[in-house]
């Protein structure tokens, strides 16, 4: 069995409820730093990624979001831009009225609805799609959500460091 297959088997063989870690206490001493970078890669000539970040007055809180347009579909670069823009526009408002998990869920639903609506509105965009990944660090806790084959990868066993990576082979945190 390959190392990647072992990793995925270890993940998916667990009962669903035990796949997710909940911290009882938030991390007290952290200052998140973020850099945003995207690359078209070696397969495609155009970059269908769109990335964004939300910074808050409390500089210890942030949200990073990345969408990777589906290359085999129409208008992937438009779908990824729409998804990130809708997410960035709505997240703070939802966070004021709900917990972070609910804010993430609502933003994912809004982004999906807007990409679908936009795909239906113009014939040349029909069938467009995108992945979407978001990482929110709010008050010492990290929240993560994704749809599609993009993943969030956590790195560093001691130091808190997170980055978004858009490869289908990255394990979930």
C-alpha positions in Angstrom: 0.0 0.0 0.0 1.4 3.4 -1.0 2.0 6.0 1.8 -0.8 8.2 0.3 -3.3 5.3 0.3 -2.3 4.5 3.9 -3.0 8.2 4.8 -6.4 8.3 3.1 -7.3 4.9 4.6 -6.5 6.0 8.1 -8.7 9.0 7.5 -11.7 7.4 5.9 -11.7 4.2 8.0 -12.4 6.3 11.1 -16.0 6.9 12.2 -17.0 10.3 10.7 -17.3 12.0 14.1 -13.8 11.2 15.1 -12.2 12.7 12.0 -12.5 16.2 13.3 -10.5 17.7 16.1 -12.0 20.2 18.4 -9.8 22.2 20.7 -11.2 22.8 24.2 -9.1 25.9 24.5 -8.2 28.5 21.8 -4.5 29.1 21.1 -3.6 32.0 23.3 -0.4 33.3 21.8 -0.5 33.6 18.0 -0.2 36.2 15.4 -1.3 34.9 11.9 0.7 35.9 8.9 -0.6 35.3 5.4 0.7 35.5 1.9 -1.4 35.0 -1.2 0.1 33.4 -4.3 -1.4 31.5 -7.2 0.2 29.9 -10.2 -1.3 28.5 -13.4 0.8 25.4 -13.2 2.2 23.4 -16.1 -1.0 22.0 -17.6 -3.0 25.1 -18.5 -2.0 28.4 -20.0 -4.5 30.5 -18.0 -4.9 30.7 -14.2 -8.4 29.9 -13.1 -7.6 30.5 -9.4 -8.9 33.4 -7.4 -7.7 34.1 -3.9 -8.8 36.5 -1.2 -8.3 37.5 2.4 -10.4 39.2 5.0 -8.6 41.0 7.8 -10.3 42.3 10.9 -9.7 45.2 13.3 -8.4 42.5 15.7 -5.2 41.6 13.8 -5.2 38.1 15.3 -8.4 37.2 13.2 -8.4 36.5 9.5 -10.0 34.5 6.8 -8.2 33.2 3.7 -10.2 31.9 0.8 -9.2 30.3 -2.5 -11.3 29.0 -5.5 -9.9 27.0 -8.4 -12.1 27.2 -11.5 -12.9 23.8 -13.0 -10.6 23.7 -16.0 -12.7 21.3 -18.1 -15.8 23.5 -17.7 -16.8 26.7 -19.2 -15.7 30.0 -17.5 -13.8 28.5 -14.6 -12.0 31.8 -14.0 -15.4 33.6 -13.7 -16.8 31.0 -11.3 -13.8 31.2 -9.0 -13.9 35.0 -9.0 -17.6 35.0 -8.2 -17.2 32.5 -5.4 -14.4 34.4 -3.6 -16.1 37.8 -4.0 -19.4 36.5 -2.6 -17.6 34.8 0.3 -15.7 38.0 1.1 -18.8 40.2 0.8 -20.9 38.1 3.1 -18.7 36.5 5.8 -18.3 39.4 8.2 -22.1 40.0 8.3 -22.8 36.4 9.0 -20.2 36.2 11.7 -21.9 39.1 13.5 -25.1 37.1 13.7 -23.9 33.5 14.0 -20.9 31.4 15.1 -18.0 30.9 12.7 -19.1 27.4 11.5 -22.6 28.8 10.5 -21.0 31.8 8.8 -18.8 29.4 6.7 -21.7 27.2 5.8 -23.8 30.2 4.7 -21.0 31.7 2.7 -20.4 28.4 0.9 -24.1 28.2 0.1 -24.3 31.8 -1.1 -21.2 31.3 -3.3 -22.7 28.1 -4.8 -26.0 29.8 -5.5 -24.4 32.8 -7.2 -22.1 30.7 -9.4 -25.1 28.6 -10.4 -27.2 31.7 -11.1 -24.5 33.3 -13.1 -24.0 30.1 -15.1 -27.6 30.0 -16.0 -27.8 33.7 -16.9 -25.4 33.6 -19.9 -25.2 30.7 -22.3 -21.4 31.0 -22.6 -21.1 30.4 -18.8 -23.5 27.5 -18.6 -21.9 24.7 -16.6 -19.2 26.7 -15.0 -17.9 25.5 -11.7 -15.2 26.0 -9.1 -13.7 24.5 -5.9 -13.7 26.6 -2.8 -11.6 26.4 0.3 -11.7 28.8 3.3 -9.7 29.0 6.5 -10.9 31.3 9.3 -8.8 32.0 12.3 -11.1 33.7 14.8 -10.3 34.3 18.5 -7.6 31.6 18.6 -9.6 28.9 16.9 -9.2 27.7 13.3 -12.3 26.8 11.2 -12.0 25.2 7.8 -14.4 24.4 5.0 -14.0 23.2 1.4 -15.9 21.9 -1.6 -14.4 20.2 -4.5 -11.0 18.7 -4.7 -9.1 21.6 -3.2 -7.8 21.1 0.4 -6.4 23.0 3.3 -3.1 21.7 4.5 -1.8 22.4 8.0 1.9 22.3 8.5 4.2 22.4 11.6 3.7 20.2 14.6 4.7 22.8 17.2 4.2 26.2 15.6 0.8 27.2 14.2 1.2 27.6 10.5 -1.5 27.1 7.9 -1.7 27.6 4.2 -4.1 26.8 1.5 -3.0 24.4 -1.2 -5.0 23.4 -4.3 -4.0 19.8 -5.0 -6.3 16.9 -4.7 -3.7 14.9 -2.8 -3.4 17.0 0.3 -4.9 15.5 3.4 -7.6 17.4 5.3 -6.6 18.9 8.6 
